[in-house]
Amino acid sequence: FPKMAAVSKVISRSQFSTAISVLFLVAQILFCDAAKRNVVTLTEDNWTSMLEGEWMVEFYAPWCPACRNLQSTWEEFADWGEDLEIQVGKVDVTEEAGLSGRFGVTSLPTIYHVLDGEFRKYTGSRSKDDFISFVDDKKWESVDPVESWKAPNSFLMSCVSWLFKISMAVRTIHTSITEDYGIPVWGSYCLFAAFTIVAGLLIGMVLVIITDCLCPAAPPKGFYEPVQMEMPPTQVRREDRPTTDEPWDEEEEREEEAEEEEEGDADEDSDANVRKRTVKATAE
C-alpha cells in the first residue's frame, strides 16, 4: 500500500504539471490571437479607412526575414493601440500589389504613420518602445509629410496602383499559360506580343475615329473656291460686258470698235513693212 500511494502521488504531480502546461499554452494562443485581432489587415477594399484618424501601417511579405522578426514586436505594439488612441495595420504586398504601388514600397518592411490622410514614412528603430515613443511623444511632427502630388490617395499614385495590378495580372496569366497548359516560355511571350500589337491597332483606330468626329479636318485652302477664267479682250462679247448704272451709248461703242480696227490695220502695216525691209536686206 505505501508503494501504491507513492505511485499515485507521482501520477498526480505529473498530471498537475501537464495541466499547467496546457493552460499556459492555451493562454499563449489566446494572447497571440488577441494581438492579431488588434492588427487590422488592410486590403484594396478597406485601405481608405486609414484616411481617418491616426494609424501606423506596416508593409510586409511572408518570405521576408526582417518582416518575420518584426511580427511579434508589431503585435505587441498593437496591444498599445487603445492606450495611444491609434490603430495599427498591416499590408501583405504579395497579396495587395496595388497598395504596394500606391504607397511606393521599395523595401521591406516599410512603415507609414498616417494622420487624417497625411502620410509620413517611419525610418526609426523597430522596437516596441520606439514605436510607442514615436506616437506618444509626437516625434512624427519632425518628419516631412509625403508631397500631395505623390500621396497614396493622389491621381498619380492611383494610376501607378493600376499599373501594378495589371503587371500582377499579366504575371498570373503567364504562370497559368506555362504551368497549366504546358506552353513554353517563348510561346507565352509571342502570345503577349501579338495581343499587344492587336490591342494597340484597335486602340489607335478608335482614337482616330473619335478625333475625326470631335475635330474634323478643315478642307485645303481654295478647295471650294471657283476658278475664274479671264477671256482675251477680243473675244469678249457684248452681252458679257459688265453692266453699270449709266445708260449704254451706242455711238461710243462704234467709235471704240473703229479705233480697234484702225489699231489692227496699223499693226498689220507695220508687220508688212518689217517683212519688206528684211527681204530687201537679204537681197542686197
C-alpha positions, 0 to 999 in steps of 0.5 A: 500500500505505501508503494501504491500511494507513492505511485499515485502521488507521482501520477498526480504531480505529473498530471498537475504539471501537464495541466499547467502546461496546457493552460499556459499554452492555451493562454499563449494562443489566446494572447497571440490571437488577441494581438492579431485581432488588434492588427487590422489587415488592410486590403484594396477594399478597406485601405481608405479607412486609414484616411481617418484618424491616426494609424501606423501601417506596416508593409510586409511579405511572408518570405521576408526575414526582417518582416518575420522578426518584426511580427511579434514586436508589431503585435505587441505594439498593437496591444498599445493601440487603445492606450495611444488612441491609434490603430495599427495595420498591416499590408501583405504586398504579395497579396495587395500589389496595388497598395504596394504601388500606391504607397511606393514600397521599395523595401521591406518592411516599410512603415507609414504613420498616417494622420487624417490622410497625411502620410509620413514614412517611419525610418526609426528603430523597430522596437516596441518602445520606439514605436510607442515613443514615436506616437506618444511623444509626437516625434512624427511632427519632425518628419516631412509629410509625403508631397500631395502630388505623390500621396497614396490617395493622389491621381498619380499614385492611383494610376501607378496602383493600376499599373501594378495590378495589371503587371500582377495580372499579366504575371498570373496569366503567364504562370497559368499559360506555362504551368497549366497548359504546358506552353513554353516560355517563348510561346507565352511571350509571342502570345503577349506580343501579338495581343499587344500589337492587336490591342494597340491597332484597335486602340489607335483606330478608335482614337482616330475615329473619335478625333475625326468626329470631335475635330474634323479636318478643315478642307485645303485652302481654295478647295471650294473656291471657283476658278475664274477664267479671264477671256482675251479682250477680243473675244469678249462679247457684248452681252458679257460686258459688265453692266453699270448704272449709266445708260449704254451709248451706242455711238461710243461703242462704234467709235471704240470698235473703229479705233480697234480696227484702225489699231489692227490695220496699223499693226498689220502695216507695220508687220508688212513693212518689217517683212519688206525691209528684211527681204530687201536686206537679204537681197542686197 
